[in-house]
Amino acid sequence: MKQRLSVILNLSVVSGCVILGVSIISPVLPQYALSFSISVALAGWAISAFALARVVTDIPAGLLADRFGRKKIMILGLVLIILSATGAGLADTYAWLIFARVVGGIGSALYMTAGITWVVQVTSGKARGRYMSLYTGLVLAGTIFGPTIGGYAAARFGLNAPFFAWAALGIAGLIATIPLKETADSPQTERSKMRVKDLLSVLSNRSFMLVNCAVLALFFLRIGVRSTLVPLYASLNLGLSEDRIGILLTVAAVATVACTFPAGWLSDRVGRKRPVMACLFLSGIAVLLIPSQGSLAGLMGIMAFYGLATGLQGSMAAWPADVAPKGKLGTSMGVYRVMGDIGMVLGPITATYIAGYTGDLTVTFMPFLAPALLAFVVGVLMIWAKDPARRRHAEEYTVE
């Protein structure tokens, strides 16, 4: 138990450094892209390029982690993140910014896929939801102050300053990763040749792919709304500065973290389905309420509600892990990452395209409608998803 908790805490600290860096640039990235004299529609690609690179790297990252070990792949990922953040901060053209974001996406995929696979391996059993939500909560804690730090740094030192802060955090994460050891609790039982049939087996598993539809929708909302539309709406419609936008995103992050661990505990008691469905429906409602706010205080209240709704997912990775095909955990978690990153790609592109098409110098209601509808539709689809955690708890209750 102690060894398992120690591994989770170690991985949480390092992952927290990575996520903190991502959240530091979130209040300024859309505006930083616009500083290269591009259209609002193109600004979404500065976010989506990162996610698109992760989409094509996630599954290979899972296979490489199975074959060569989690730690080596995590270190490689951190090195690429450091190079990417530095390159983005030094970019003098939009093309260079996009290239740096692609490199960062590859690094993030390598690190996060290897890391989440390691955590899933050491959190098997009936308490998986609690352990996974502990990991997720500690990682998301890195997002609490990231937007505030990034907004302050941009307002005082320029829009590129948050990228250099991310590079520094990447170095700290690298230093913290080096002492980690892969123990007997995280065996490389799947170190074998990279077989296409394993991937096909995962993709053809109906239960696993249905659950991952929720993953896609939640990432679509997280990046398309929270990291893209909200900063643009706050800046273009309300005229808020970068530091105030950072505070706004921090409020949402605090609410999410506060709700994450209780939701993970709840998912071990009542199953994954009910909390995730509530998360999707309430998030969709929150998204529709955002463009009705005309002040910082009103928008802050909605973002707090949105953050609580998002936190209801607990640790979303626990549900795909529950229904993953036996013996293919690394590949399954790679696919899980792909589905989330597809949402990350489509979210900003869809949101900024609709925003650019329906508005000129302001963000209208229309770009908020698409992610809300997606959340509602996928929430209904979850009715047909299998929930082994709920069945397991029911069986234990019957035995008692």
C-alpha positions as CSV (number, residue, x, y, z in Angstrom):
1,M,0.0,0.0,0.0
2,K,2.7,2.5,1.0
3,Q,4.8,1.6,-2.0
4,R,1.8,2.1,-4.3
5,L,1.0,5.4,-2.8
6,S,4.6,6.5,-3.1
7,V,4.7,5.8,-6.8
8,I,1.4,7.7,-7.3
9,L,2.7,10.7,-5.4
10,N,6.0,10.7,-7.3
11,L,4.3,10.6,-10.7
12,S,1.7,13.2,-9.6
13,V,4.4,15.7,-8.7
14,V,6.2,15.3,-12.0
15,S,2.9,15.3,-14.0
16,G,1.8,18.3,-12.0
17,C,4.9,20.2,-13.3
18,V,3.9,19.4,-16.9
19,I,0.3,20.4,-16.4
20,L,1.2,23.5,-14.6
21,G,3.2,24.5,-17.6
22,V,0.3,23.9,-19.9
23,S,-2.0,25.9,-17.7
24,I,0.5,28.8,-17.5
25,I,0.3,29.5,-21.2
26,S,-3.5,28.9,-21.4
27,P,-4.6,32.5,-20.7
28,V,-2.3,33.9,-23.4
29,L,-2.0,31.4,-26.2
30,P,-4.9,32.6,-28.3
31,Q,-3.8,36.2,-27.9
32,Y,-0.1,35.2,-28.5
33,A,-1.1,33.6,-31.8
34,L,-3.1,36.7,-32.8
35,S,0.0,38.8,-32.2
36,F,1.4,37.3,-35.4
37,S,-1.3,39.1,-37.4
38,I,-3.5,36.1,-38.2
39,S,-7.3,35.6,-38.2
40,V,-9.3,34.4,-35.3
41,A,-10.0,31.2,-37.2
42,L,-6.3,30.4,-37.5
43,A,-5.6,31.1,-33.8
44,G,-7.2,27.8,-32.9
45,W,-4.5,26.0,-34.8
46,A,-1.9,27.2,-32.2
47,I,-3.8,25.1,-29.7
48,S,-4.8,22.2,-32.0
49,A,-1.3,21.7,-33.5
50,F,-0.2,20.6,-30.0
51,A,-3.2,18.2,-29.8
52,L,-2.9,16.9,-33.3
53,A,0.7,15.9,-32.7
54,R,-0.4,14.0,-29.6
55,V,-3.1,12.2,-31.6
56,V,-0.5,10.6,-34.0
57,T,1.9,9.9,-31.1
58,D,-0.3,8.6,-28.3
59,I,-0.6,5.0,-29.5
60,P,3.1,4.6,-30.5
61,A,3.9,6.2,-27.1
62,G,1.9,3.4,-25.3
63,L,3.6,0.7,-27.3
64,L,7.1,2.2,-26.8
65,A,6.4,2.5,-23.0
66,D,5.5,-1.2,-23.0
67,R,8.6,-2.1,-24.9
68,F,11.3,0.1,-23.5
69,G,9.9,1.1,-20.1
70,R,7.9,4.0,-18.8
71,K,10.7,6.0,-17.3
72,K,12.8,6.3,-20.6
73,I,9.8,7.4,-22.6
74,M,8.8,9.9,-19.9
75,I,12.3,11.5,-19.9
76,L,12.3,11.8,-23.7
77,G,8.9,13.4,-23.6
78,L,10.1,16.0,-21.0
79,V,13.2,16.9,-23.1
80,L,10.9,17.6,-26.1
81,I,8.6,19.7,-23.9
82,I,11.5,21.8,-22.7
83,L,12.7,22.4,-26.3
84,S,9.2,23.2,-27.5
85,A,8.4,25.7,-24.8
86,T,11.7,27.5,-25.4
87,G,11.2,27.5,-29.1
88,A,7.6,28.9,-28.8
89,G,8.8,31.7,-26.6
90,L,11.5,32.6,-29.1
91,A,9.2,32.3,-32.2
92,D,9.2,35.3,-34.6
93,T,6.7,33.8,-37.1
94,Y,3.4,32.0,-36.8
95,A,4.9,29.0,-38.7
96,W,7.7,28.7,-36.1
97,L,5.1,28.8,-33.3
98,I,3.1,26.0,-34.9
99,F,6.3,23.9,-35.3
100,A,7.2,24.4,-31.7
101,R,3.7,23.4,-30.6
102,V,3.9,20.2,-32.7
103,V,7.2,19.2,-31.0
104,G,5.6,19.9,-27.6
105,G,2.6,17.8,-28.5
106,I,4.9,14.8,-29.3
107,G,6.7,15.3,-26.0
108,S,3.5,15.6,-24.1
109,A,2.1,12.4,-25.7
110,L,5.3,10.4,-24.8
111,Y,5.3,11.6,-21.2
112,M,1.6,11.6,-20.3
113,T,0.8,8.2,-22.0
114,A,3.7,6.5,-20.3
115,G,2.9,8.1,-17.0
116,I,-0.9,7.3,-17.0
117,T,-0.1,3.7,-18.0
118,W,2.2,3.4,-15.0
119,V,-0.4,4.8,-12.6
120,V,-3.1,2.6,-14.0
121,Q,-0.9,-0.5,-13.5
122,V,-0.4,0.2,-9.8
123,T,-4.0,1.2,-9.1
124,S,-5.8,-2.0,-10.2
125,G,-8.6,-3.3,-8.0
126,K,-11.8,-2.1,-6.4
127,A,-10.1,1.2,-5.1
128,R,-9.0,2.2,-8.6
129,G,-11.4,5.2,-8.8
130,R,-10.0,6.6,-5.5
131,Y,-6.4,6.1,-6.4
132,M,-6.8,7.5,-9.9
133,S,-8.8,10.5,-8.7
134,L,-6.0,11.1,-6.2
135,Y,-3.5,11.2,-9.0
136,T,-5.8,13.3,-11.2
137,G,-6.6,15.7,-8.3
138,L,-2.9,16.2,-7.5
139,V,-2.1,16.7,-11.2
140,L,-5.0,19.2,-11.7
141,A,-3.7,21.1,-8.6
142,G,-1.0,22.3,-10.9
143,T,-3.7,24.0,-12.9
144,I,-5.0,26.1,-10.0
145,F,-2.3,28.8,-10.0
146,G,-1.0,28.2,-13.6
147,P,-3.4,30.6,-15.3
148,T,-2.8,33.3,-12.7
149,I,1.0,33.0,-13.0
150,G,0.8,33.0,-16.8
151,G,-1.5,35.9,-16.9
152,Y,0.6,37.9,-14.5
153,A,3.8,37.1,-16.3
154,A,2.3,38.0,-19.7
155,A,0.9,41.3,-18.4
156,R,4.3,42.3,-16.8
157,F,6.9,40.7,-19.1
158,G,5.2,40.1,-22.4
159,L,3.1,37.4,-24.1
160,N,6.0,35.1,-24.6
161,A,7.1,35.0,-20.9
162,P,4.8,32.1,-19.9
163,F,6.5,29.9,-22.4
164,F,9.9,30.3,-20.7
165,A,8.2,29.6,-17.3
166,W,6.9,26.3,-18.8
167,A,10.4,25.4,-20.0
168,A,11.7,26.0,-16.4
169,L,9.0,23.7,-15.0
170,G,9.9,21.1,-17.6
171,I,13.4,21.1,-16.3
172,A,12.1,20.7,-12.7
173,G,10.0,17.8,-13.9
174,L,13.0,16.2,-15.6
175,I,15.0,16.4,-12.4
176,A,12.2,14.9,-10.4
177,T,11.7,12.0,-12.9
178,I,15.3,10.8,-12.9
179,P,15.2,9.2,-9.4
180,L,11.9,7.3,-10.2
181,K,12.2,3.5,-10.3
182,E,9.9,1.1,-12.0
183,T,9.1,-1.4,-9.3
184,A,7.5,-4.9,-9.2
185,D,4.1,-3.1,-8.8
186,S,4.5,-1.8,-12.4
187,P,5.9,-4.7,-14.3
188,Q,6.6,-4.5,-18.0
189,T,4.5,-7.6,-18.7
190,E,3.6,-6.3,-22.2
191,R,7.1,-5.7,-23.5
192,S,6.7,-7.4,-26.8
193,K,6.7,-6.6,-30.5
194,M,4.5,-3.8,-31.5
195,R,1.6,-5.8,-33.0
196,V,-1.1,-4.3,-35.2
197,K,-3.5,-7.0,-34.0
198,D,-3.4,-5.7,-30.5
199,L,-4.4,-2.2,-31.7
200,L,-7.2,-3.7,-33.8
201,S,-8.4,-5.7,-30.8
202,V,-8.7,-2.6,-28.7
203,L,-10.4,-0.5,-31.5
204,S,-13.0,-3.3,-32.1
205,N,-13.9,-3.5,-28.4
206,R,-17.4,-1.8,-28.3
207,S,-17.5,-1.1,-24.6
208,F,-14.1,0.5,-24.5
209,M,-14.7,2.7,-27.5
210,L,-18.1,3.8,-26.3
211,V,-16.7,4.9,-23.0
212,N,-14.0,6.8,-24.9
213,C,-16.7,8.9,-26.6
214,A,-17.1,10.6,-23.3
215,V,-13.4,11.1,-23.1
216,L,-13.4,12.8,-26.5
217,A,-16.4,15.1,-25.5
218,L,-14.8,16.1,-22.2
219,F,-11.5,17.1,-23.8
220,F,-13.4,18.9,-26.6
221,L,-15.1,21.0,-23.9
222,R,-11.9,21.5,-21.8
223,I,-9.8,22.8,-24.6
224,G,-12.4,24.2,-27.0
225,V,-14.3,26.1,-24.3
226,R,-12.1,26.6,-21.2
227,S,-8.8,27.2,-23.0
228,T,-10.0,28.8,-26.2
229,L,-13.5,30.4,-26.1
230,V,-13.4,31.7,-22.5
231,P,-10.1,33.6,-22.9
232,L,-11.3,35.0,-26.3
233,Y,-14.7,36.0,-24.9
234,A,-13.2,37.6,-21.8
235,S,-10.7,39.5,-23.9
236,L,-12.8,40.5,-27.0
237,N,-16.2,40.9,-25.4
238,L,-15.4,42.0,-21.8
239,G,-12.0,43.7,-22.4
240,L,-10.4,41.8,-19.6
241,S,-6.6,41.9,-19.2
242,E,-4.4,38.7,-19.3
243,D,-4.0,38.6,-15.5
244,R,-7.7,38.8,-14.9
245,I,-8.3,36.1,-17.5
246,G,-5.7,34.0,-15.6
247,I,-7.7,34.5,-12.3
248,L,-10.9,33.5,-14.1
249,L,-9.4,30.2,-15.3
250,T,-7.9,29.6,-11.8
251,V,-11.4,29.8,-10.3
252,A,-12.6,27.0,-12.6
253,A,-9.5,24.9,-11.8
254,V,-9.9,25.3,-8.0
255,A,-13.5,24.1,-8.3
256,T,-12.5,21.1,-10.5
257,V,-9.8,20.0,-8.1
258,A,-12.1,20.3,-5.1
259,C,-14.7,18.0,-6.7
260,T,-12.3,15.5,-8.3
261,F,-11.4,13.2,-5.4
262,P,-14.9,13.0,-3.9
263,A,-16.2,12.1,-7.4
264,G,-13.5,9.4,-7.7
265,W,-14.6,7.9,-4.3
266,L,-18.2,8.2,-5.5
267,S,-17.4,6.3,-8.7
268,D,-16.1,3.4,-6.6
269,R,-19.4,3.3,-4.7
270,V,-22.0,3.9,-7.4
271,G,-20.0,3.2,-10.6
272,R,-18.4,5.4,-13.2
273,K,-21.5,6.0,-15.4
274,R,-23.7,8.2,-13.2
275,P,-21.0,10.8,-12.2
276,V,-19.7,11.0,-15.8
277,M,-23.2,11.5,-17.2
278,A,-23.9,14.2,-14.6
279,C,-20.5,15.8,-15.6
280,L,-21.5,15.9,-19.3
281,F,-25.0,17.3,-18.8
282,L,-24.0,19.9,-16.2
283,S,-21.0,21.0,-18.3
284,G,-23.2,21.5,-21.3
285,I,-25.5,23.7,-19.3
286,A,-22.6,25.7,-18.0
287,V,-21.2,26.2,-21.5
288,L,-24.5,27.7,-22.7
289,L,-24.5,30.1,-19.8
290,I,-21.1,31.6,-20.4
291,P,-21.9,34.0,-23.3
292,S,-24.8,35.5,-21.2
293,Q,-22.4,37.0,-18.7
294,G,-21.4,40.6,-19.1
295,S,-19.1,41.1,-16.2
296,L,-16.1,39.5,-14.6
297,A,-18.1,38.6,-11.4
298,G,-20.8,36.9,-13.4
299,L,-18.4,35.0,-15.6
300,M,-16.4,34.0,-12.5
301,G,-19.5,32.5,-11.0
302,I,-20.3,30.5,-14.1
303,M,-16.7,29.3,-14.4
304,A,-16.9,28.0,-10.8
305,F,-20.1,26.1,-11.6
306,Y,-18.4,24.8,-14.8
307,G,-15.3,23.7,-12.8
308,L,-17.5,21.8,-10.3
309,A,-19.3,20.1,-13.2
310,T,-16.0,19.1,-14.8
311,G,-14.7,17.6,-11.5
312,L,-17.6,15.1,-11.4
313,Q,-15.7,13.0,-13.9
314,G,-13.3,12.1,-11.1
315,S,-10.6,10.3,-12.9
316,M,-11.9,9.6,-16.4
317,A,-9.1,7.2,-17.0
318,A,-10.5,4.7,-14.5
319,W,-13.5,3.8,-16.6
320,P,-11.5,3.0,-19.9
321,A,-9.1,1.1,-17.7
322,D,-12.0,-1.0,-16.3
323,V,-13.2,-2.0,-19.7
324,A,-9.8,-2.3,-21.5
325,P,-9.2,-5.6,-23.2
326,K,-7.2,-7.9,-20.9
327,G,-3.4,-7.9,-21.5
328,K,-3.4,-4.8,-23.7
329,L,-3.3,-2.0,-21.1
330,G,-0.5,0.0,-22.7
331,T,-2.2,0.0,-26.1
332,S,-5.6,0.7,-24.5
333,M,-4.3,3.7,-22.7
334,G,-2.6,4.9,-25.9
335,V,-6.1,4.8,-27.6
336,Y,-7.6,6.5,-24.6
337,R,-5.1,9.3,-25.0
338,V,-5.9,9.5,-28.7
339,M,-9.6,9.9,-28.2
340,G,-9.0,12.7,-25.7
341,D,-6.5,14.4,-28.0
342,I,-9.0,14.2,-31.0
343,G,-11.3,16.2,-28.8
344,M,-8.4,18.6,-28.2
345,V,-7.8,19.0,-31.9
346,L,-11.5,19.4,-32.9
347,G,-12.4,21.7,-29.9
348,P,-10.3,24.8,-30.7
349,I,-10.6,24.5,-34.5
350,T,-14.4,24.1,-34.3
351,A,-14.9,26.8,-31.7
352,T,-12.6,29.4,-33.4
353,Y,-14.0,28.7,-36.9
354,I,-17.6,29.2,-35.7
355,A,-16.5,32.3,-33.8
356,G,-14.7,33.8,-36.8
357,Y,-17.7,33.0,-39.1
358,T,-20.4,34.4,-36.8
359,G,-18.6,37.3,-35.3
360,D,-15.9,39.8,-36.2
361,L,-14.5,41.5,-33.2
362,T,-16.6,39.7,-30.6
363,V,-17.5,36.1,-29.7
364,T,-21.2,35.3,-30.2
365,F,-23.4,32.6,-28.6
366,M,-23.0,30.2,-31.6
367,P,-19.5,28.8,-30.9
368,F,-20.7,27.8,-27.4
369,L,-23.6,25.8,-28.8
370,A,-21.6,23.1,-30.6
371,P,-19.7,21.9,-27.6
372,A,-22.8,22.0,-25.4
373,L,-24.8,19.8,-27.9
374,L,-21.9,17.4,-28.1
375,A,-21.9,17.0,-24.3
376,F,-25.7,16.4,-24.2
377,V,-25.6,13.8,-27.1
378,V,-22.6,11.9,-25.6
379,G,-24.3,12.0,-22.2
380,V,-27.3,10.1,-23.6
381,L,-25.0,7.6,-25.3
382,M,-23.5,6.7,-22.0
383,I,-26.7,4.9,-21.1
384,W,-25.5,1.9,-23.2
385,A,-22.0,1.9,-21.8
386,K,-20.9,-1.0,-19.5
387,D,-19.9,-0.1,-15.9
388,P,-17.9,-2.9,-14.3
389,A,-17.2,-0.8,-11.2
390,R,-21.0,-0.5,-10.4
391,R,-21.5,-4.3,-10.9
392,R,-18.5,-5.1,-8.7
393,H,-19.8,-2.9,-5.9
394,A,-23.3,-4.5,-6.2
395,E,-21.7,-8.0,-5.9
396,E,-19.7,-7.0,-2.9
397,Y,-22.8,-5.5,-1.2
398,T,-24.7,-8.7,-1.9
399,V,-22.0,-10.8,-0.4
400,E,-21.9,-8.7,2.7
